[in-house]
Amino acid sequence: MRRLFLQVYLAFLGIVLALGLLIGSFLWWAGGPGWRHEGLFEGMASLLADALPDADRPRADLQAKVTQLAQRFQVDITVRSPDGTLLAAAGPALPAPPARLSGSGWFHAGRRPTAAFHLPDGRWVLARDHRSRLPGSFLLALALVAATVAAGAYPLARRIVGRLERLQARVEALGKGDLATRVDVEGADEVARLARSFNQAADRIQALMAAQKHLLASVSHELRTPLTRMRMAVELLPAEARPELRARLTRDISELDGLIGELLLASRLDALDPPIPTEEVDLLALLAEEAAETGAEVSGEPLTVRGDPRLLRRLVRNLLANARRHGDGSPVEATVHALPDGGARLRIADRGPGVPAAERERIFQPFYRLPGRPETGEGVGLGLALVRQIARRHSGEARCLPREGGGTVFEVELQRPDLPDTQ
């Protein structure tokens, strides 16, 4: 936006300067005082004829008179004979008038206006202002005009770009998940219409997200009711009545129940509810508790982070379950270390087949499964998506990295700055 402001502001100044230069060039080309009237030129020629010595007088007398006139009127004066021969000059000798000029008038010598007076005896008196082509007063006036326009254009350009800056800030806030953000509509121009369109789009997005959240919560609730009845029915089956069917139904019901729970959690994280409740969490102790269930090896240093213990436990549990599921039975190693800036780094590593480089970002998408991998019957494809969502809700990030010697490392960095405490 700063670049846009400079472009708008400099455009105003450029227009004013260009206009001033065009006007000045025209005035300069047109030539000084308004000696345009033919009678005025002829009258001046008569006065010069009376003031100058006759043609038969010595040139020294002519030179003295020319010098006197040049000093009095502060101009360069040159006198030439009818054939163009130089007779006298005060200042640089001015060129003879062009052949097209048959009588007194203006012509341009070296792109500067020069007055030519044709005396009755045939001689030519040439006069030109010896000062700069653009007088200082004109340059001063041009500078004053530019300064005035600059002072007046600044608030105008600042107002236009300032509204765009505020709109950009609201767009970025919406992109980060603040669905309640809106832009103040100022004026009735194109920027105001753009702000109004943004507000309408934000209203629709917020309404759609609210409807999606409500629908998902309602559907999940309605699904859990029959699931509960099914679980109770399975538990009431006689123990000797097809135990393999009973075990399969129990597993399927648990998987559906887990899917519903993860969908609800993903929905809450996507909807960006108010800041999550936070407290001090011993990350190494939490990792050790979860690793005890899977037999993972734990190492590192005790570190305290601030966050939601339930969400952090879900993050660790999902990473350990993913490593156990896709590590081909290899040992799972879990470590916790401090970051230089005071944050924490959690690493879960296995010696499985690894993840291709092109898939390391896609596996964090909901319900995405690596092509060519056999179905294990466990998980619903939301575990890693939840890991990244939880990490980002704690001002961190989750990524998948290759492990030296083969395998995969899932790394989560949690930043040290405290989240707002809403307890």
LONU-346346 format. One line per field, with one value per residue (C-alpha): z, y, x; residue number from 1. Coordinates in steps of 0.05 Angstrom, whole numbers. Layout:
# LONU-346346
c3	[Z  ...]
c2	[Y  ...]
c1	[X  ...]
resi	[NUM  ...]
This chain:
# LONU-346346
c3	[0  13  -59  -84  -41  -70  -141  -130  -95  -147  -202  -175  -171  -240  -271  -240  -259  -330  -336  -308  -356  -415  -397  -385  -450  -488  -456  -469  -541  -553  -527  -469  -472  -516  -571  -623  -653  -720  -704  -639  -676  -728  -674  -637  -703  -713  -642  -651  -717  -681  -623  -663  -702  -777  -820  -844  -773  -745  -717  -650  -641  -659  -611  -554  -565  -570  -505  -471  -494  -475  -404  -396  -419  -395  -462  -513  -575  -642  -703  -772  -841  -893  -919  -848  -834  -760  -744  -668  -611  -536  -508  -553  -626  -647  -715  -774  -781  -828  -900  -889  -842  -887  -833  -758  -716  -675  -694  -655  -652  -618  -595  -558  -578  -611  -631  -699  -716  -789  -791  -848  -874  -881  -819  -770  -695  -659  -585  -536  -462  -437  -375  -368  -414  -354  -308  -235  -219  -263  -231  -163  -183  -210  -145  -104  -147  -140  -64  -58  -99  -61  5  -22  -56  4  46  -16  -35  38  45  -17  0  74  58  15  72  121  70  61  136  141  82  117  182  146  114  183  206  238  206  245  214  172  136  150  85  73  16  -47  -96  -123  -58  -19  -66  -57  18  14  -30  20  77  38  22  95  118  71  92  166  154  115  168  223  183  170  243  265  213  232  306  294  248  297  353  313  291  362  385  340  353  427  415  370  423  476  429  416  490  503  452  483  490  450  392  336  376  312  289  357  356  286  304  366  326  272  323  359  292  275  344  336  268  296  352  304  257  314  337  267  259  323  303  233  259  301  364  418  443  473  548  567  625  638  608  620  548  566  620  573  519  567  589  518  497  552  515  450  475  443  468  500  511  518  570  614  580  600  546  552  517  520  553  519  450  461  486  423  381  414  413  338  321  362  332  262  274  302  245  187  217  197  269  277  343  351  381  413  435  464  458  470  412  413  419  479  444  442  387  390  343  330  287  258  210  164  87  92  56  -15  -19  -63  -10  53  51  24  81  126  85  115  92  48  45  12  -54  -55  20  45  87  160  182  232  228  184  153  201  250  216  195  269  288  243  265  338  327  291  346  393  347  321  259  241  184  156  144  118  169  157  145  125  156  174  225  245  276  314  337  391  402  472  471  517  489  522  585  582  644]
c2	[0  47  38  53  116  140  126  166  223  227  225  288  323  299  326  394  398  376  428  482  463  464  532  558  529  561  629  622  602  656  705  754  818  826  864  832  892  912  986  977  945  1000  1053  1021  1018  1093  1109  1067  1102  1169  1144  1111  1149  1152  1098  1145  1159  1123  1054  1075  1123  1068  1019  1069  1083  1008  995  1050  1024  952  974  1016  962  902  866  842  887  875  922  892  922  906  849  821  848  860  934  936  890  894  823  762  779  760  726  761  754  699  715  703  763  823  873  883  824  763  705  649  646  584  569  635  693  752  819  846  920  941  1013  1060  1060  984  967  914  923  856  853  795  788  764  733  659  631  618  678  666  693  641  585  611  613  542  519  552  519  451  460  481  422  375  399  392  326  292  286  266  211  191  185  142  95  95  66  13  -3  -12  -57  -98  -107  -132  -180  -208  -214  -252  -297  -313  -335  -273  -281  -223  -172  -117  -54  16  40  111  153  130  117  53  40  46  -3  -50  -45  -58  -119  -145  -137  -175  -231  -235  -238  -297  -333  -324  -348  -409  -427  -420  -462  -515  -517  -523  -576  -617  -613  -633  -691  -715  -714  -751  -803  -816  -833  -895  -912  -915  -960  -1005  -1010  -1029  -1081  -1112  -1115  -1150  -1205  -1272  -1284  -1349  -1317  -1307  -1274  -1254  -1213  -1181  -1161  -1133  -1092  -1066  -1044  -1011  -974  -949  -926  -888  -857  -835  -806  -765  -739  -719  -686  -645  -625  -606  -565  -527  -513  -491  -446  -409  -403  -354  -366  -434  -440  -446  -470  -492  -561  -604  -628  -682  -712  -711  -745  -799  -814  -823  -861  -912  -935  -948  -968  -909  -888  -819  -772  -698  -644  -621  -563  -524  -495  -457  -485  -529  -595  -634  -609  -620  -691  -704  -678  -724  -783  -775  -771  -833  -871  -851  -873  -940  -951  -934  -951  -1025  -1046  -1005  -972  -903  -849  -787  -727  -658  -602  -527  -478  -420  -369  -404  -449  -525  -576  -643  -699  -766  -812  -882  -927  -942  -935  -859  -807  -784  -711  -694  -721  -689  -630  -667  -717  -659  -652  -682  -753  -758  -825  -842  -878  -950  -960  -1018  -1001  -1018  -1012  -958  -884  -841  -794  -736  -749  -709  -654  -645  -645  -585  -548  -557  -535  -472  -457  -456  -408  -466  -509  -583  -612  -680  -690  -748  -785  -797  -871  -882  -869  -808  -752  -711  -646  -598  -530  -493  -420  -394  -330  -342  -347  -306  -340  -348  -390]
c1	[0  58  79  9  7  72  47  -17  19  75  24  -8  59  80  16  27  100  85  30  76  132  85  58  128  154  97  109  184  172  121  171  173  133  74  108  64  29  58  52  90  148  149  146  205  243  232  255  318  332  329  372  427  480  471  501  557  581  642  629  657  599  550  583  580  506  490  527  489  422  439  458  395  347  388  386  435  435  467  466  476  479  425  468  479  548  561  566  562  543  532  534  538  529  460  449  420  344  320  305  231  229  219  202  205  182  201  245  279  354  380  309  307  261  296  265  286  275  283  307  288  360  359  400  375  374  369  351  345  338  406  377  358  305  260  260  272  203  171  212  193  120  125  157  102  48  81  87  15  -10  36  7  -64  -53  -22  -86  -126  -77  -70  -146  -153  -95  -113  -181  -148  -100  -157  -192  -129  -123  -194  -183  -122  -160  -216  -164  -136  -205  -236  -304  -334  -288  -321  -299  -328  -360  -335  -362  -397  -340  -308  -270  -335  -369  -310  -317  -392  -380  -328  -377  -431  -382  -360  -433  -446  -382  -399  -470  -447  -396  -448  -497  -444  -425  -498  -512  -451  -467  -540  -522  -469  -518  -570  -518  -495  -565  -573  -500  -514  -574  -532  -478  -528  -559  -491  -476  -542  -526  -511  -437  -442  -480  -429  -373  -336  -397  -402  -329  -335  -397  -364  -303  -346  -387  -325  -296  -359  -361  -288  -303  -360  -316  -260  -309  -337  -268  -246  -309  -296  -224  -243  -298  -246  -287  -264  -192  -182  -175  -102  -60  12  25  86  97  148  102  42  84  107  36  12  74  63  0  38  107  143  211  210  269  282  279  222  187  126  81  17  -44  -105  -84  -140  -121  -46  -61  -101  -43  7  -40  -54  20  37  -22  -1  71  49  0  48  115  113  124  189  204  173  217  187  230  218  270  270  273  323  267  237  186  183  196  161  187  155  198  191  228  170  170  168  126  144  165  105  57  85  37  -23  -25  -47  -111  -174  -190  -128  -94  -28  -38  -15  -16  -59  -120  -107  -178  -157  -166  -211  -160  -170  -114  -59  -107  -125  -52  -38  -101  -84  -12  -35  -85  -25  14  55  63  65  105  127  202  244  285  359  369  296  229  189  193  132  155  111  137  98  115  129  87  27  -43  -97  -121  -197  -206]
resi	[1  2  3  4  5  6  7  8  9  10  11  12  13  14  15  16  17  18  19  20  21  22  23  24  25  26  27  28  29  30  31  32  33  34  35  36  37  38  39  40  41  42  43  44  45  46  47  48  49  50  51  52  53  54  55  56  57  58  59  60  61  62  63  64  65  66  67  68  69  70  71  72  73  74  75  76  77  78  79  80  81  82  83  84  85  86  87  88  89  90  91  92  93  94  95  96  97  98  99  100  101  102  103  104  105  106  107  108  109  110  111  112  113  114  115  116  117  118  119  120  121  122  123  124  125  126  127  128  129  130  131  132  133  134  135  136  137  138  139  140  141  142  143  144  145  146  147  148  149  150  151  152  153  154  155  156  157  158  159  160  161  162  163  164  165  166  167  168  169  170  171  172  173  174  175  176  177  178  179  180  181  182  183  184  185  186  187  188  189  190  191  192  193  194  195  196  197  198  199  200  201  202  203  204  205  206  207  208  209  210  211  212  213  214  215  216  217  218  219  220  221  222  223  224  225  226  227  228  229  230  231  232  233  234  235  236  237  238  239  240  241  242  243  244  245  246  247  248  249  250  251  252  253  254  255  256  257  258  259  260  261  262  263  264  265  266  267  268  269  270  271  272  273  274  275  276  277  278  279  280  281  282  283  284  285  286  287  288  289  290  291  292  293  294  295  296  297  298  299  300  301  302  303  304  305  306  307  308  309  310  311  312  313  314  315  316  317  318  319  320  321  322  323  324  325  326  327  328  329  330  331  332  333  334  335  336  337  338  339  340  341  342  343  344  345  346  347  348  349  350  351  352  353  354  355  356  357  358  359  360  361  362  363  364  365  366  367  368  369  370  371  372  373  374  375  376  377  378  379  380  381  382  383  384  385  386  387  388  389  390  391  392  393  394  395  396  397  398  399  400  401  402  403  404  405  406  407  408  409  410  411  412  413  414  415  416  417  418  419  420  421  422  423]
